[in-house]
Amino acid sequence: MKLKELVEALSLEAKTYKDGLQKEVTGAYASDLLSDVMANAKDGNIWITLQTHLNIVAVASLKGVIGIIIVGGRKIPEDVLKKAEEEKITVMTTSLHAFELAGRIYQLLNPNYS
């Protein structure tokens, strides 16, 4: 599934690097602990977090994460958005909480799951 399809299906708001919406989503990883994401996120994943500081962009870039979804309607500082654009990381926002968002993404990426 393309990131654009996920954004549309979940009514996410893409804040940065909209060219990245054409990338293929390989999976998702949900965590607020940077070291956990560094150890376990996979190339092509989208990352679900409530963190909004500059280090999320560095971790996403290091791991090959194609997008970060900030949950709970949190505001993202301008310096984070600028760095994400520079690093070609698509940052998205949603008012949903991580648990609900992760469930919806799982259903979209695994349509035959019952």
GUDREN-846182 format. One record per residue (C-alpha): residue number from 1; residue in three letters; x, y, z. Coordinates in nm, 4 decimals. Layout:
N
<r i="NUM" aa="ALA" c1="X" c2="Y" c3="Z"/>
...
***
This chain:
114
<r i="1" aa="MET" c1="0.0000" c2="0.0000" c3="0.0000"/>
<r i="2" aa="LYS" c1="0.1267" c2="0.3471" c3="-0.0855"/>
<r i="3" aa="LEU" c1="0.1609" c2="0.5964" c3="0.1980"/>
<r i="4" aa="LYS" c1="-0.0828" c2="0.8224" c3="0.0126"/>
<r i="5" aa="GLU" c1="-0.3533" c2="0.5548" c3="0.0343"/>
<r i="6" aa="LEU" c1="-0.2962" c2="0.5195" c3="0.4075"/>
<r i="7" aa="VAL" c1="-0.3138" c2="0.8964" c3="0.4565"/>
<r i="8" aa="GLU" c1="-0.6436" c2="0.9116" c3="0.2675"/>
<r i="9" aa="ALA" c1="-0.7974" c2="0.6083" c3="0.4408"/>
<r i="10" aa="LEU" c1="-0.7137" c2="0.7402" c3="0.7881"/>
<r i="11" aa="SER" c1="-0.7669" c2="1.1137" c3="0.7212"/>
<r i="12" aa="LEU" c1="-0.4113" c2="1.1925" c3="0.8262"/>
<r i="13" aa="GLU" c1="-0.2638" c2="1.5363" c3="0.7670"/>
<r i="14" aa="ALA" c1="0.0722" c2="1.5259" c3="0.5888"/>
<r i="15" aa="LYS" c1="0.2873" c2="1.8110" c3="0.7190"/>
<r i="16" aa="THR" c1="0.6186" c2="1.7471" c3="0.5423"/>
<r i="17" aa="TYR" c1="0.7765" c2="1.5828" c3="0.2380"/>
<r i="18" aa="LYS" c1="0.4623" c2="1.5149" c3="0.0400"/>
<r i="19" aa="ASP" c1="0.6686" c2="1.3518" c3="-0.2376"/>
<r i="20" aa="GLY" c1="0.7148" c2="1.0687" c3="0.0120"/>
<r i="21" aa="LEU" c1="0.3453" c2="0.9838" c3="-0.0148"/>
<r i="22" aa="GLN" c1="0.4308" c2="0.7742" c3="-0.3213"/>
<r i="23" aa="LYS" c1="0.6476" c2="0.5390" c3="-0.1155"/>
<r i="24" aa="GLU" c1="0.5383" c2="0.1851" c3="-0.0374"/>
<r i="25" aa="VAL" c1="0.4547" c2="0.1105" c3="0.3270"/>
<r i="26" aa="THR" c1="0.6168" c2="-0.2158" c3="0.4414"/>
<r i="27" aa="GLY" c1="0.4656" c2="-0.2092" c3="0.7903"/>
<r i="28" aa="ALA" c1="0.4286" c2="0.0032" c3="1.0985"/>
<r i="29" aa="TYR" c1="0.5977" c2="0.0338" c3="1.4345"/>
<r i="30" aa="ALA" c1="0.4457" c2="0.1993" c3="1.7419"/>
<r i="31" aa="SER" c1="0.6717" c2="0.3193" c3="2.0220"/>
<r i="32" aa="ASP" c1="0.7632" c2="0.6335" c3="2.2100"/>
<r i="33" aa="LEU" c1="1.1031" c2="0.5035" c3="2.3154"/>
<r i="34" aa="LEU" c1="1.3709" c2="0.6086" c3="2.0654"/>
<r i="35" aa="SER" c1="1.6055" c2="0.3217" c3="2.1481"/>
<r i="36" aa="ASP" c1="1.3218" c2="0.0739" c3="2.0925"/>
<r i="37" aa="VAL" c1="1.2517" c2="0.2198" c3="1.7491"/>
<r i="38" aa="MET" c1="1.6218" c2="0.2114" c3="1.6636"/>
<r i="39" aa="ALA" c1="1.6360" c2="-0.1556" c3="1.7613"/>
<r i="40" aa="ASN" c1="1.3127" c2="-0.2762" c3="1.6017"/>
<r i="41" aa="ALA" c1="1.1686" c2="-0.0523" c3="1.3285"/>
<r i="42" aa="LYS" c1="1.2265" c2="-0.1774" c3="0.9755"/>
<r i="43" aa="ASP" c1="1.3146" c2="-0.0021" c3="0.6527"/>
<r i="44" aa="GLY" c1="0.9955" c2="0.1240" c3="0.4883"/>
<r i="45" aa="ASN" c1="0.7913" c2="0.1279" c3="0.8095"/>
<r i="46" aa="ILE" c1="0.5820" c2="0.4135" c3="0.9314"/>
<r i="47" aa="TRP" c1="0.6389" c2="0.5075" c3="1.2931"/>
<r i="48" aa="ILE" c1="0.3538" c2="0.5856" c3="1.5315"/>
<r i="49" aa="THR" c1="0.4524" c2="0.8081" c3="1.8257"/>
<r i="50" aa="LEU" c1="0.3469" c2="1.0952" c3="2.0480"/>
<r i="51" aa="GLN" c1="0.7006" c2="1.2380" c3="2.0529"/>
<r i="52" aa="THR" c1="0.7454" c2="1.5702" c3="1.8751"/>
<r i="53" aa="HIS" c1="1.1090" c2="1.6609" c3="1.9392"/>
<r i="54" aa="LEU" c1="1.3916" c2="1.6860" c3="1.6874"/>
<r i="55" aa="ASN" c1="1.5389" c2="1.3439" c3="1.7685"/>
<r i="56" aa="ILE" c1="1.2458" c2="1.1622" c3="1.6051"/>
<r i="57" aa="VAL" c1="1.3650" c2="1.2830" c3="1.2654"/>
<r i="58" aa="ALA" c1="1.7175" c2="1.1577" c3="1.3312"/>
<r i="59" aa="VAL" c1="1.5903" c2="0.8138" c3="1.4358"/>
<r i="60" aa="ALA" c1="1.3543" c2="0.7890" c3="1.1382"/>
<r i="61" aa="SER" c1="1.6339" c2="0.8816" c3="0.8996"/>
<r i="62" aa="LEU" c1="1.8745" c2="0.6339" c3="1.0616"/>
<r i="63" aa="LYS" c1="1.6248" c2="0.3463" c3="1.0372"/>
<r i="64" aa="GLY" c1="1.4855" c2="0.4174" c3="0.6901"/>
<r i="65" aa="VAL" c1="1.1401" c2="0.4910" c3="0.8296"/>
<r i="66" aa="ILE" c1="0.9382" c2="0.6537" c3="0.5507"/>
<r i="67" aa="GLY" c1="0.6979" c2="0.8417" c3="0.7731"/>
<r i="68" aa="ILE" c1="0.6182" c2="0.9434" c3="1.1277"/>
<r i="69" aa="ILE" c1="0.2605" c2="0.9725" c3="1.2493"/>
<r i="70" aa="ILE" c1="0.2204" c2="1.1980" c3="1.5518"/>
<r i="71" aa="VAL" c1="-0.0872" c2="1.0928" c3="1.7490"/>
<r i="72" aa="GLY" c1="-0.3260" c2="1.2702" c3="1.9818"/>
<r i="73" aa="GLY" c1="-0.3412" c2="1.5952" c3="1.7857"/>
<r i="74" aa="ARG" c1="-0.0084" c2="1.7125" c3="1.9247"/>
<r i="75" aa="LYS" c1="0.1535" c2="2.0219" c3="1.7762"/>
<r i="76" aa="ILE" c1="0.4890" c2="1.9781" c3="1.6041"/>
<r i="77" aa="PRO" c1="0.7571" c2="2.2447" c3="1.6464"/>
<r i="78" aa="GLU" c1="0.8654" c2="2.4238" c3="1.3289"/>
<r i="79" aa="ASP" c1="1.2283" c2="2.3135" c3="1.3643"/>
<r i="80" aa="VAL" c1="1.1143" c2="1.9495" c3="1.3609"/>
<r i="81" aa="LEU" c1="0.9055" c2="2.0023" c3="1.0485"/>
<r i="82" aa="LYS" c1="1.1938" c2="2.1811" c3="0.8755"/>
<r i="83" aa="LYS" c1="1.4407" c2="1.9025" c3="0.9593"/>
<r i="84" aa="ALA" c1="1.1936" c2="1.6339" c3="0.8461"/>
<r i="85" aa="GLU" c1="1.1559" c2="1.8106" c3="0.5113"/>
<r i="86" aa="GLU" c1="1.5355" c2="1.8271" c3="0.4742"/>
<r i="87" aa="GLU" c1="1.5712" c2="1.4569" c3="0.5587"/>
<r i="88" aa="LYS" c1="1.2814" c2="1.3600" c3="0.3280"/>
<r i="89" aa="ILE" c1="1.0703" c2="1.2138" c3="0.6090"/>
<r i="90" aa="THR" c1="0.6943" c2="1.2489" c3="0.5765"/>
<r i="91" aa="VAL" c1="0.5482" c2="1.3669" c3="0.9069"/>
<r i="92" aa="MET" c1="0.1751" c2="1.3242" c3="0.9537"/>
<r i="93" aa="THR" c1="-0.0671" c2="1.4063" c3="1.2326"/>
<r i="94" aa="THR" c1="-0.3892" c2="1.2597" c3="1.3632"/>
<r i="95" aa="SER" c1="-0.6205" c2="1.3202" c3="1.6559"/>
<r i="96" aa="LEU" c1="-0.6455" c2="0.9422" c3="1.7073"/>
<r i="97" aa="HIS" c1="-0.4559" c2="0.7760" c3="1.9902"/>
<r i="98" aa="ALA" c1="-0.1772" c2="0.5269" c3="1.9154"/>
<r i="99" aa="PHE" c1="-0.3776" c2="0.2154" c3="2.0041"/>
<r i="100" aa="GLU" c1="-0.6680" c2="0.2971" c3="1.7720"/>
<r i="101" aa="LEU" c1="-0.4398" c2="0.4155" c3="1.4909"/>
<r i="102" aa="ALA" c1="-0.2250" c2="0.1015" c3="1.5095"/>
<r i="103" aa="GLY" c1="-0.5350" c2="-0.1182" c3="1.4880"/>
<r i="104" aa="ARG" c1="-0.6655" c2="0.0659" c3="1.1848"/>
<r i="105" aa="ILE" c1="-0.3296" c2="0.0499" c3="1.0101"/>
<r i="106" aa="TYR" c1="-0.3037" c2="-0.3219" c3="1.0811"/>
<r i="107" aa="GLN" c1="-0.6452" c2="-0.3788" c3="0.9228"/>
<r i="108" aa="LEU" c1="-0.5518" c2="-0.1750" c3="0.6153"/>
<r i="109" aa="LEU" c1="-0.2206" c2="-0.3572" c3="0.5648"/>
<r i="110" aa="ASN" c1="-0.3731" c2="-0.7016" c3="0.6364"/>
<r i="111" aa="PRO" c1="-0.7181" c2="-0.6979" c3="0.4696"/>
<r i="112" aa="ASN" c1="-0.7617" c2="-1.0766" c3="0.4997"/>
<r i="113" aa="TYR" c1="-0.7144" c2="-1.0755" c3="0.8782"/>
<r i="114" aa="SER" c1="-1.0279" c2="-1.1816" c3="1.0623"/>
***
